[in-house]
């Protein structure tokens, strides 16, 4: 069973504001360092992305892949790999926890990556950590910039 990597960050915005940025895939290339292109391929009955194609360049991991998204509640989104040339597994989630009566949010990003080519576990964990840290920092900056405007 693959191990996962996770990290959290506090964002000066409500969970709804944070989730709005997470759900806006068209803008991912503007605030995520790794996502170079994002295209929503399918939407669910509520209009949320159900299948998304992403072109990723995360240093050690470069890929064009498709992810299936689920939105189990207003504070959680998760995804799993549908198709990829390089990856065997790419499962992850954002979980949002309201703080200070909902004025701030603790965002936790959990990620599991497994590549088709042989790679040391230590290198995979480092790549996951880089992806998570950059994603959380970019998410925080994007949400706080949008919330301030």
N, C-alpha and C positions, 0 to 999 in steps of 0.2 A: 504494500500500500504506500502511495506517495505521501511524503510529508508536505505540510503547508507552511507558509510564512505569513505573518500578519503584523500589522502595525496600526496605531491610532494617532489621530491629531484632533485638536480642538479648533473649531471654526467659529468665528464671530458672526453667526447667522443662524436662522431657524433651520430645523431639519427639512422643512418644505423648500426653502431656498437652496439648500445643499442638494436635495434630490432633483430639483429643477435643472441644475447644472449637470448632474450625473446623467440625466435622461436626455440631454441635448447633444446627441452624438454628432450632429453636423459641425459643432464647434470644437470637438475633441482635438483636431490638429492645432488649434490656436492655443490650447493650454496644457496639453500633455506633451511631454518631450518625445515619447515613443510612438504615438499614433500619428502617422503621416497622412492617412486617408481614412475616412469613416463613411459608410453608406448603409442606411437602414434598408434592408431587403424585404422585411415583413413587419407588420404591426399586429398587436393583439386587439381584442374587441374594445379595449379602452383607449386605443390609439397609441399605446406605448410600444417601443421597439421590442419585437419578439425575436428577430434574427438580424444580425448586423455583420457586415464585412468590414474588417479592419486591416490596414496595412501597417505593420509594426516594425520599428527599428529600435531595438533595445540593446545595441552593442552586440553582445554574444548571441542574442536571439533576434533574428530578422525573419519576418513571415508575412504572408497574405493569408488571413484565415477568416472563418465565419464562426460566430458565436450565437448560441441560443440564450435569450434572456428571460428571466421570470421575475415577477414583481409580487412576492407573497404578501407584503403589507406596505404601508406608506413609508416605513423606515428601512426597508430592505430591498436590495436588488441583487440577483445572483446570475451567474452565467456559466455555460459549459461549452466546450469545443464541439463544433459540428464538422468542420472540415479544415485541414491544414496540410501544407507540404512538409513542414518541419516539426510540428508539435504532435505529440501523442495525446497530451492532456493539457488543458488550460481551463481550470475551474477557479472561480473567484466570487467574491461578494463584497458589497459595501453594506455595512450596518450602521444606522444612525441612531444615536442616543441623545435625546433632548437634555440640555443642561440649563440651569438658571431659569426655569419656567419656560423653556423653549427658545430663549433668546440666543443661546449658543448651542453648538452641536459637537458631540464627540463622534467622529467618523472613523470606523474601523474597516480596514481593507484586508481581506484574507485572499491568498492566492496560492494555487498549486499548479506548477508547470512541470511537464515531462516532455523531453525532446526525443525525436526518433533517432538521432545520432548519439553515440556514446558520449556522456559528459559526466564528470565527477559530481557527486552530490553537493560538495562544497561550492563548486562553480555555479550549479543550478540555484542553490540557496542565495548566493551573492547576486545573481541576476534577478531573482525574485525580489530581493530586498531593494535593489536599485529601482526596479519597476514600481514597487509599492511606495517607496520614499518619494520618488519623483511625482507619482500620481497624486499622493496626498498633498504634497507641497503645491503642486499645480492646481489641485482642486481648491485648496484653502485660498490661494491667491485669486483664482477666478471667482469664487463665490463671494469673497469679501470685496472685490472690485465691483462686481455686479450689484451687491447689496448696498454699497456706498453710493452708487449712482442713481 
